[in-house]
């Protein structure tokens, strides 16, 4: 992996760039990415052995196992944040330290199947709620206290579609580099 650019390893699909206009087509396409993520992730990872799952996708990066568990944790937060934005007026959300979470025993050693199954149900719910957002709902927002920024739900849909594909690309890039089937 030393021959590959570290920035390309960190961001194999590039950094998230929000569109200038959030069209219905864009929103629908992003929701479809979210809806299909668990199946795509399962296809790429379910057959991997423990040694492969415990391989970092880049020097100093998380292992495939940690990436899978991280996706579930991050996307659970997404779901809760959407619910808060829909039921409260521009709430301030609670951040979490994803690095510390990634170092907990479940992220380091737990089998991936329970998390893959959790992602299936979670993403079904995410896609369902996202597909049923009105134009007004898409404009609802929450505030992230770490940077005091306001995030609208239409932005969150794009961000989490990107986040799904970003981490999936970490895995597929590593698999290609290692010649894993």
Buried (B, 14 or more C-beta within 10 A) or exposed (E): BEEEEEEEBBBBBEEBEEEEEBEEEBBEEBBEBBBBBBEBBBEBBEEBEEEBBBBBBBEEBBBBBBBBBBBBBBBBBBBEBBBBBBEEEEBEBEEEEBEEBBEEEBBBEBEBEEBBEBBBEBBEBBBEBBEEBEEEBBEBBBBBEEEEEEBBBBBBBBBBBBBBBBBBBBBBBBBEBEEBE
